[in-house]
Amino acid sequence: MAHPPVFNATEDRAQSGNPLGAAREAPMRLAAQVEEELASKLRERATSTPEFWSFSGRSRREAGHGIFAYPAMMVPQLQGALLEDVKAVDPAVASVIDPFMGSGTVMLESASRGLSFSGTDINPLAVLLATVKSQVHDSEQLTRVRQRIALRVTEDTSDEIEVEFHNRDKWFRADVTRDLSKLKRAISAERSKAMRQAFWVAMAETIRLVSNSRTSTVKLHSYSVDEIDARQIDTIGTFLRISASLIEQLRDQAETLSRGFRKNPNLRISCSVGDARNMPAKKNRAAADILMTSPPYGDNVTTVTYGQHSYLPLQWIDCSDVPGMRQELLENTRSIDSLSLGGKLKGALTWADELRDKSPAFAHCLEQLQAHPRNAQLRFVGFVHDLDQSLDAITAQLRSNAWMFWTLGERKISGVRVPTVAIVRDLLAFRGSRHVETLERKIPGGSKRMAFRNASVETMNTESILVMRGPSYTDLDSRS
Ligand SMILES: C[S@@+](CC[C@H](N)C(=O)[O-])C[C@H]1O[C@@H](n2cnc3c(N)ncnc32)[C@H](O)[C@@H]1O
């Protein structure tokens, strides 16, 4: 169990009477000043432009941010503005981590500003997207490869089917399966891994559009048989259109990344598969200056099924080109989601007491859920336990006094609103972090796309950005 560091807040020190306190008072007061400076900068944005943080009508996914419709993506411009503001008050910041990286929105925003980035996600498709977005591609080469792929597909007269998995024929019409097989052969024939990876992303987006699963929901949800028969699907044409737009996006993205490399020739970017609960601790200078992330809203099964959304594309992409891909992740449509935060509920209630001690907001919400079915309590406690566990691993990646930006959404379980923002704030404060500011934003167009909505699973059409400052470590702990 994590314990709050000793003497890490000004008040603690003043009250403790410990001699270390007097010696550290000046730097700590300075820290408080910088925190207030950032808080007022963030508030000012909304003073001059009301609803600034909603980014309504100002949110665009360009320069590589739109290469795949990954669920619940962040607003790039918003994260960019936060990075600008923190750089303004603390110009020494040089590195960012995102342990729930998704499609790599924070990666591109950080790298374009010359900030080194290290990100992980449990979903290999997310890591493939972020990897492609983190590379500088030569757009002429991409164009040549696209032409070669098109030619190979045209000349391919084979009817051989390249993939076999449970319910394949439920999710793909026979003509679509045949065309996707041709595309798979054509992409696999490319020699450069970076090129194959870029075109696998175009193939993933194609699969999202040509499969028998509706695009209106993140969860796999099949069209009716009549609808499937009536659909006009041009698989190869869709791929060619998407890959042309991918090349456009990657051209802009190469420019964006090159800007970052010009600002910082030592820029490092790393995107890998990993579980936020088990990240190895960083030592000394490897520790990051900024955490910028957006964890899931709740357990993936009842909120956003990131894994299920990736299940069909991952069946078709060559495993060896997807970072961290393992065949067991495709055992069934729930495999990735059950490994994600809140995915395992067995025995979850045994964690309740420990969490009550750490978070009054958690204790209050669990009290409200007592009147509801046991499953509602399990889902709540299971998710908060996993999130809490990830905080140990995440804070161990950060330097002393690191900046944290948590984009958080809240949901309802059995009609009870889960106060995720207050819970994360409590759990971080327990570890010695200080609150800097909380920004609220409306999600333009309603709530983010959820797995499904019903009376017991509902999410809000607002989200918050919780800004905290990580613990300041004492000399007893050498992280600096
Ligand atoms: C809200 S999304 C992040 C979206 C991202 N900010 C973007 O703009 O694309 C949350 C991510 O957390 C990932 N995730 C869930 N459980 C995880 C875990 N235990 N470790 C790492 N990533 C996890 C999901 O796969 C998903 O990609």
The ligand as an SDF file (V2000), in Angstrom:
LIG
                    3D

 27 29  0  0  0  0  0  0  0  0999 V2000
   -9.8330    7.4700  -22.8970 C   0  0  0  0  0  0  0  0  0  0  0  0
   -8.8200    6.3270  -23.7420 S   0  0  0  0  0  0  0  0  0  0  0  0
   -7.4230    7.2920  -24.1480 C   0  0  0  0  0  0  0  0  0  0  0  0
   -7.6730    8.0360  -25.4260 C   0  0  0  0  0  0  0  0  0  0  0  0
   -6.4830    8.8770  -25.8390 C   0  0  0  0  0  0  0  0  0  0  0  0
   -6.2500    9.9540  -24.9070 N   0  0  0  0  0  0  0  0  0  0  0  0
   -6.6650    9.3970  -27.2530 C   0  0  0  0  0  0  0  0  0  0  0  0
   -6.7760   10.6140  -27.4410 O   0  0  0  0  0  0  0  0  0  0  0  0
   -6.7440    8.5770  -28.1680 O   0  0  0  0  0  0  0  0  0  0  0  0
   -8.2840    5.2600  -22.4770 C   0  0  0  0  0  0  0  0  0  0  0  0
   -7.2630    4.2030  -22.9010 C   0  0  0  0  0  0  0  0  0  0  0  0
   -6.8900    3.4500  -21.7490 O   0  0  0  0  0  0  0  0  0  0  0  0
   -6.5160    2.1640  -22.1990 C   0  0  0  0  0  0  0  0  0  0  0  0
   -6.4350    1.2670  -21.0350 N   0  0  0  0  0  0  0  0  0  0  0  0
   -7.4340    0.6650  -20.3210 C   0  0  0  0  0  0  0  0  0  0  0  0
   -6.9140   -0.0450  -19.3060 N   0  0  0  0  0  0  0  0  0  0  0  0
   -5.5650    0.1060  -19.3520 C   0  0  0  0  0  0  0  0  0  0  0  0
   -4.4820   -0.3760  -18.5520 C   0  0  0  0  0  0  0  0  0  0  0  0
   -4.6870   -1.1650  -17.4970 N   0  0  0  0  0  0  0  0  0  0  0  0
   -3.2260    0.0120  -18.8900 N   0  0  0  0  0  0  0  0  0  0  0  0
   -2.9980    0.8140  -19.9690 C   0  0  0  0  0  0  0  0  0  0  0  0
   -3.9780    1.2690  -20.7630 N   0  0  0  0  0  0  0  0  0  0  0  0
   -5.2500    0.9380  -20.4630 C   0  0  0  0  0  0  0  0  0  0  0  0
   -7.5730    1.8120  -23.2280 C   0  0  0  0  0  0  0  0  0  0  0  0
   -7.1160    0.8030  -24.1010 O   0  0  0  0  0  0  0  0  0  0  0  0
   -7.7500    3.1750  -23.9210 C   0  0  0  0  0  0  0  0  0  0  0  0
   -6.9560    3.2570  -25.0680 O   0  0  0  0  0  0  0  0  0  0  0  0
  1  2  1  0
  2  3  1  0
  2 10  1  0
  3  4  1  0
  4  5  1  0
  5  6  1  0
  5  7  1  0
  7  8  2  0
  7  9  1  0
 10 11  1  0
 11 12  1  0
 11 26  1  0
 12 13  1  0
 13 14  1  0
 13 24  1  0
 14 15  1  0
 14 23  1  0
 15 16  2  0
 16 17  1  0
 17 18  1  0
 17 23  2  0
 18 19  1  0
 18 20  2  0
 20 21  1  0
 21 22  2  0
 22 23  1  0
 24 25  1  0
 24 26  1  0
 26 27  1  0
M  CHG  2   2   1   9  -1
M  END
$$$$
